Amino acid sequence: MRKILLIFTFIFALQNLFAAETGFERVLTQESSIQTALAINHDVLIQAQNVEFAKQRINESSALYFPRIDFNFNASGFDNTSPIILSGDFAPTPVFLPDTNRSLYYVTRVSAWQTIYAGGRNRATNKLAIINLDKVKNEENLIKFQVTGKVKTIFNDCLYYKEKLKLYKSATSGLTPKERAAKISIAQFNYDKALINLLAAIGLDLDTLADVSGVFKAKIKEVTLNQCLLLAYQFKPEMQITQNQEIMDDLGVNLLSMQRYPTISIGAAQEWTGEKIVGEGVNSNWYISANVNIPLFDGGAMFARAKQGKINLRASTLKRSKIEEAVRLAVNKAFLEYNFWKKQAAEQKLIDKTEKFSEAELDIIDNLNKSYYTLELAVGVQLDSY
C-alpha cells in the first residue's frame, strides 16, 4: 500500500512539474481525466452513497434473524380506583398500575421477543435487500461507464481541435491570411469550448488553467456484430439492472403471498414493581410466552396486493424485452457507423498515422473515434479489454 502511495505521489509530482513548465495548472491525459472524474464526479459520488445505503438495508433485514431485547423503566404517581394500563405515548411498553394510591411507583422490565416462523418472509426480505444491493451496484457501474464514455468523447474533441489549430497555424498555402485567421479563431473557440466541457465532465473548477496531452490517432478494434451483441447481453449494466428488477418483483410477489401464512413468536420477560427500584418490598414477576397469529380475513386486500405484485412482475418482463430490443438496435447502428468510418480510415491509410494530417483526414479520424466510443456505450464494456 505504501509503495502504491509513493508511485501516485511521484506521478502527481511529475504532472505538477510539467504543468509548471508549460504555464498550466493541470495538464490532462485521457487516463488522468477518467480517474479524476471517477473520484470527484457528483453523479458517481451520489451513486456511491446509494450503494452504502443499500448495504445498510441488508444489515437491517439481517436483524430480523435476531431477537428483540428491550429494557423499560417507568416511574409513576397515581390514585386509582381501578387498575389502569399505561401505553402509547405514556409508555412504549405497556405498564400496569394497580387500584391503589401511590406517591411513587416503579416498574422495571427486561424483555426478549423472537419470531421463529413467518412463512419465509424474513428470508425473502433479506434476499430482496441483497438483490437490491446488486441492482444499485449495477446502477453505479452504469453511471461510471457513462461518465467514462463522456470524458473519452470530449477528450477526443479537445485533441481534434488542438490538431486543427496546429494545422491552420502551420498552413503556408491554399489560404489567404484572412481565411487562415478565421479558421484559427474558430478552431481556438471550439477547443476552448471542448476544454470547458471536459472540466465540467471531470468535475474540476471551470476556471482551471488546463491543457490536454495525448496523441490523436484512429481507434481501431477488430470486432464482429455478434461479438458486440453477446457482450451487450452479458455485461451491459442496463440489462443487468432490468434482470435485478425482475428478480425483485418476483420476490415481492412471494412476500405478498407469504402474508397468508401464520406467524409464530416466542418471548420472555422479567419485571420488578414496587415503591422501590430495588430492595425489600419489590415484587418480581416473569413470564415465558408463545404466540401464534393466523390471518383469516382482511376483506380481500391480501389477494389484491398479490395480484398487484404479479402485474408488476409481468410489466418487468415486458420491460426487459423492450430493453433487449433497444440494446440490439443501438448496437447495430453503432456498429454500422463504426465500420463505415473504419473503412474510410483504411482507404485513406490513416490507421497508424499520428501526425501531419490534412483537414479531411482529421475529420475522418474524429468521426471514427466518436463512433468507437458510441459503440462502447452501446455494448456496455471497454472494447480495448476484449
C-alpha angles and dihedrals in degrees: 000000000000091000091051090050091050091050092051091046090051093049091047091050092051091050091050091048091050091046091051091052093051096044095245128119092218132020105196128207122190092252095048090046091054094046092048092048092051089050101047109015109124095224091053092047092048092051090048088059089051088055091052090049091052090051089056089051088060090050089050094050092045088058088070088076092061129073121257111240120192135184117200130182123184131180117189140169117205149152107212128181087189134018118274135189121224113215143145114030093001095056129006087207114045113257123202116219115191128227099269143085118270129167090201128008126179129207120185121180137177114190139174127197131182134179107220098179130023103155092268095303095128093051092046092048091052092047090049090055091049093051089046090056090051089050093049090049089052088050088052090051089050092052092047092048092049092048091048092049092048092050092048093050095048092044088054088052090054093051090045095054091041089057090048090053090052090047095051094042091053095043110118102169142032094042133078115231089253093051091046092050091049093051091047090050093050093046091049090050092050091047093050090048092049090048091054089049089051093051090049093048091050094044098242126140109279090225092061113126099232142161133186127238124198147097118275105220141139118282105225125183126164105220135142129227092246091053090051093049092047092051091047095051091046104040111014106121094221090059092050092046090054091049090050091051091050091053090047092051090050090051089047090056090050091050092052091049091050091062087081091062123091123257120223121195137172129200145171135196142183118207134187121195135176147086090295131054092223136358136050118352094032113128117222121206133173139177142185116205140185121198132193121190119188118187109224110164136356101164093273095296091125093056092045090054090050090052090049089055092051090050090053089049092053090047090053091051091052091046091053090052090050092050091048090055091046091050092049091051094047093049093048093050094045092046091050092051094045093050090050094054092040088056090049091050092049092050091051091045093240099135096102100017115121105166147027095043126176119227092256091050091051090052092051093050091045092053091044093053093045091051089049092055090045089054090050090052091049093049094042098225139085101261092205087069093061 
